[in-house]
Amino acid sequence: MKFILAAVLAFTAAPAFGATLEARSVLNGPCSVPNSNFPNGLSGTCITTTACANGGGTSKAGYCPGTPNNVRCCYKADCSGTRSACLWTTDGSCKGRFLTGLCPGPTNFKCCVV
């Protein structure tokens, strides 16, 4: 009886051990677009292409896995002249000050001016 129970458990658990988990993004969540000028990439947010365009951003496909086709990584450099870009207020990457109302996406994705 113990052997049968162990065999059943082994066969049902086998797919979980060999499975590969794919990273999934969420709407209004963070994303990053590779860029040679920025070692960690350009910070962005996963929003619809319409919302990105309306906010003056640029959207790139392929950086928000698991989302609908119209949700892409939206980033915006030079949000308030040179030496500025939209960044997440929560990650500590802004070495200047944040300005509100200049970036597409959620309220904690703001324009950082250095």
Backbone as numpy.savetxt, mean C-alpha at the origin, in Angstrom:
# Nx Ny Nz CAx CAy CAz Cx Cy Cz
-6.81 -47.21 16.29 -7.63 -46.02 16.29 -6.75 -44.76 16.29
-5.68 -44.76 17.10 -4.80 -43.61 17.15 -4.12 -43.39 15.81
-3.74 -44.49 15.14 -3.09 -44.38 13.84 -4.02 -43.73 12.81
-5.27 -44.12 12.79 -6.24 -43.57 11.83 -6.43 -42.08 12.10
-6.57 -41.70 13.35 -6.75 -40.29 13.70 -5.52 -39.48 13.30
-4.33 -40.01 13.55 -3.10 -39.31 13.17 -2.99 -39.17 11.66
-3.36 -40.20 10.93 -3.30 -40.16 9.46 -4.27 -39.13 8.91
-5.48 -39.09 9.45 -6.48 -38.11 8.99 -5.99 -36.70 9.26
-5.45 -36.46 10.43 -4.94 -35.12 10.76 -3.77 -34.74 9.87
-2.90 -35.67 9.56 -1.75 -35.39 8.71 -2.19 -35.00 7.30
-3.16 -35.71 6.76 -3.61 -35.42 5.39 -4.39 -34.11 5.31
-5.14 -33.78 6.35 -5.91 -32.53 6.30 -5.02 -31.32 6.55
-3.92 -31.49 7.26 -3.02 -30.36 7.54 -1.99 -30.16 6.45
-1.76 -31.15 5.61 -0.71 -31.07 4.59 -0.83 -29.86 3.68
-2.02 -29.50 3.15 -2.08 -28.33 2.27 -1.67 -27.04 2.97
-1.94 -26.93 4.26 -1.60 -25.70 4.97 -0.09 -25.51 5.07
0.66 -26.60 5.21 2.10 -26.49 5.33 2.77 -26.13 4.01
2.19 -26.51 2.90 2.77 -26.22 1.60 2.21 -24.97 0.96
1.23 -24.36 1.58 0.57 -23.20 0.98 1.45 -21.96 1.08
1.36 -21.13 0.07 2.06 -19.86 0.05 1.02 -18.76 0.21
1.23 -17.89 1.16 0.29 -16.80 1.38 0.69 -15.61 0.53
-0.28 -15.06 -0.18 -0.03 -13.88 -1.01 -0.40 -12.65 -0.19
0.46 -11.65 -0.24 0.16 -10.39 0.43 -1.05 -9.76 -0.22
-1.94 -9.23 0.58 -3.15 -8.60 0.06 -3.21 -7.17 0.58
-3.68 -6.30 -0.27 -3.83 -4.89 0.10 -5.27 -4.62 0.46
-5.51 -3.48 1.08 -6.86 -3.05 1.41 -7.08 -1.64 0.87
-8.32 -1.33 0.59 -8.67 0.00 0.12 -8.26 1.02 1.17
-7.61 2.09 0.75 -7.08 3.15 1.62 -5.88 2.70 2.45
-5.35 1.54 2.15 -4.18 1.04 2.86 -2.89 1.49 2.18
-1.76 1.26 2.83 -0.47 1.69 2.27 0.02 0.79 1.14
0.83 1.38 0.28 1.52 0.67 -0.79 2.80 1.45 -1.09
3.64 0.89 -1.92 4.89 1.55 -2.27 5.23 1.23 -3.71
5.66 2.25 -4.45 6.03 2.09 -5.86 7.54 2.25 -5.96
8.25 1.28 -6.56 9.70 1.39 -6.69 10.12 2.65 -7.46
11.20 3.27 -6.99 11.72 4.46 -7.64 13.21 4.54 -7.35
14.01 4.80 -8.38 15.47 4.81 -8.20 15.95 5.95 -7.29
15.16 7.01 -7.15 15.56 8.13 -6.30 15.22 7.92 -4.83
14.37 6.93 -4.54 13.93 6.67 -3.18 14.18 5.19 -2.87
15.14 4.89 -1.98 15.51 3.50 -1.70 14.34 2.63 -1.24
13.40 3.19 -0.49 12.26 2.43 0.00 11.04 2.57 -0.90
11.20 3.22 -2.04 10.08 3.43 -2.95 9.29 4.67 -2.59
8.34 4.99 -3.43 7.45 6.13 -3.18 6.25 5.66 -2.38
5.95 6.33 -1.28 4.79 5.97 -0.47 3.53 6.27 -1.25
2.57 5.37 -1.11 1.30 5.56 -1.78 0.17 4.97 -0.98
-1.03 5.08 -1.52 -2.22 4.52 -0.91 -3.03 3.80 -1.97
-3.64 2.70 -1.61 -4.46 1.91 -2.53 -5.86 2.52 -2.61
-6.09 3.31 -3.65 -7.40 3.93 -3.86 -7.79 3.76 -5.33
-9.01 4.16 -5.66 -9.47 4.03 -7.04 -8.71 5.00 -7.94
-8.63 4.64 -9.20 -7.93 5.49 -10.15 -8.62 6.85 -10.28
-9.94 6.87 -10.14 -10.68 8.12 -10.21 -10.33 9.03 -9.04
-10.33 8.47 -7.83 -9.98 9.27 -6.64 -8.54 9.77 -6.72
-7.66 8.95 -7.25 -6.26 9.34 -7.40 -6.13 10.51 -8.37
-6.75 10.39 -9.53 -6.69 11.46 -10.53 -7.33 12.74 -10.01
-8.45 12.61 -9.32 -9.12 13.80 -8.76 -8.26 14.50 -7.72
-7.39 13.75 -7.04 -6.51 14.33 -6.04 -5.16 14.75 -6.59
-4.98 14.64 -7.91 -3.73 15.06 -8.53 -2.60 14.05 -8.43
-2.93 12.81 -8.08 -1.90 11.78 -7.93 -1.68 10.99 -9.21
-0.72 10.09 -9.14 -0.39 9.18 -10.23 -0.65 7.77 -9.73
-1.36 6.96 -10.52 -1.66 5.59 -10.09 -0.85 4.58 -10.89
-0.37 3.55 -10.19 0.41 2.47 -10.81 -0.25 1.14 -10.50
-0.46 0.35 -11.55 -1.05 -0.98 -11.39 -0.02 -1.96 -10.84
-0.50 -2.97 -10.13 0.35 -4.06 -9.68 0.90 -3.94 -8.28
0.58 -2.89 -7.56 1.14 -2.69 -6.23 0.08 -2.75 -5.12
-1.14 -3.14 -5.47 -2.21 -3.33 -4.50 -2.85 -4.70 -4.76
-2.11 -5.79 -4.49 -2.62 -7.13 -4.81 -3.89 -7.46 -4.04
-4.78 -8.18 -4.72 -6.02 -8.62 -4.09 -7.12 -7.58 -4.10
-6.93 -6.48 -4.80 -7.96 -5.44 -4.89 -8.55 -5.43 -6.29
-9.71 -4.79 -6.49 -10.30 -4.70 -7.83 -9.36 -3.99 -8.81
-9.60 -4.18 -10.09 -8.75 -3.61 -11.14 -8.66 -2.09 -11.11
-9.70 -1.43 -10.60 -9.68 0.04 -10.58 -9.02 0.60 -9.32
-8.50 -0.26 -8.46 -7.78 0.18 -7.26 -6.29 -0.03 -7.53
-5.55 1.06 -7.47 -4.11 1.02 -7.75 -3.36 1.82 -6.71
-2.04 1.67 -6.71 -1.21 2.43 -5.78 -1.11 3.87 -6.29
-1.60 4.80 -5.50 -1.61 6.21 -5.87 -0.56 6.95 -5.05
0.30 7.66 -5.74 1.33 8.45 -5.06 1.33 9.86 -5.65
1.89 10.79 -4.89 1.95 12.17 -5.36 3.23 12.81 -4.83
4.14 13.09 -5.75 5.36 13.81 -5.41 5.13 15.29 -5.70
5.91 16.14 -5.10 5.78 17.59 -5.31 4.36 18.07 -5.03
3.82 17.66 -3.88 2.44 18.04 -3.53 2.34 19.51 -3.11
3.48 20.12 -2.76 3.49 21.54 -2.41 4.82 22.14 -2.86
5.09 22.01 -4.15 6.37 22.47 -4.69 7.44 21.41 -4.54
8.67 21.81 -4.83 9.76 20.84 -4.72 10.00 20.49 -3.25
10.69 19.39 -3.03 10.99 18.90 -1.69 9.73 18.61 -0.88
8.74 18.02 -1.55 7.52 17.61 -0.86 6.97 16.35 -1.53
6.26 15.57 -0.75 5.62 14.35 -1.26 4.57 13.91 -0.26
3.58 13.19 -0.74 2.55 12.64 0.15 3.12 11.43 0.87
3.03 11.43 2.19 3.54 10.35 3.04 2.51 10.01 4.10
2.68 8.86 4.70 1.82 8.45 5.81 2.28 9.16 7.09
1.35 9.74 7.81 1.69 10.45 9.05 2.11 9.48 10.15
1.79 8.22 10.00 2.02 7.23 11.06 3.36 6.51 10.97
4.13 6.69 9.89 5.35 5.89 9.76 6.63 6.63 10.13
6.55 7.89 10.49 7.71 8.64 10.94 8.71 9.01 9.86
8.33 8.93 8.60 9.29 9.20 7.52 9.38 10.68 7.13
8.45 11.51 7.59 8.49 12.93 7.25 9.47 13.65 8.17
10.46 14.27 7.58 11.47 15.02 8.35 11.20 16.53 8.30
9.97 16.88 7.94 9.58 18.28 7.88 8.24 18.46 8.57
7.32 19.13 7.88 5.99 19.34 8.46 4.93 18.86 7.48
3.77 18.48 8.01 2.67 18.00 7.20 1.70 19.12 6.87
1.21 19.12 5.64 0.15 20.02 5.20 -1.07 19.18 4.86
-2.24 19.68 5.21 -3.49 18.95 5.01 -4.18 19.38 3.72
-4.90 18.45 3.13 -5.75 18.75 1.97 -5.06 18.74 0.62
-3.83 18.24 0.55 -3.10 18.26 -0.71 -2.87 16.88 -1.31
-3.27 15.83 -0.59 -3.01 14.47 -1.06 -4.31 13.68 -1.23
-4.34 12.82 -2.24 -5.50 11.94 -2.41 -5.47 10.84 -1.36
-6.63 10.30 -1.03 -6.68 9.17 -0.11 -7.11 9.53 1.29
-6.78 8.65 2.25 -7.24 8.84 3.63 -6.60 10.05 4.31
-7.16 10.46 5.43 -6.72 11.68 6.12 -5.32 11.57 6.72
-4.81 10.36 6.94 -3.46 10.23 7.49 -2.40 10.03 6.40
-2.75 10.36 5.16 -1.81 10.38 4.03 -1.72 11.85 3.61
-0.67 12.54 4.08 -0.59 14.00 3.94 0.68 14.44 3.23
0.68 15.71 2.82 1.82 16.29 2.13 2.90 16.65 3.14
4.07 16.06 2.96 5.23 16.35 3.81 6.12 17.34 3.07
6.39 18.47 3.71 7.27 19.48 3.13 8.54 19.54 3.96
9.68 19.39 3.30 10.97 19.41 4.00 11.58 20.79 3.88
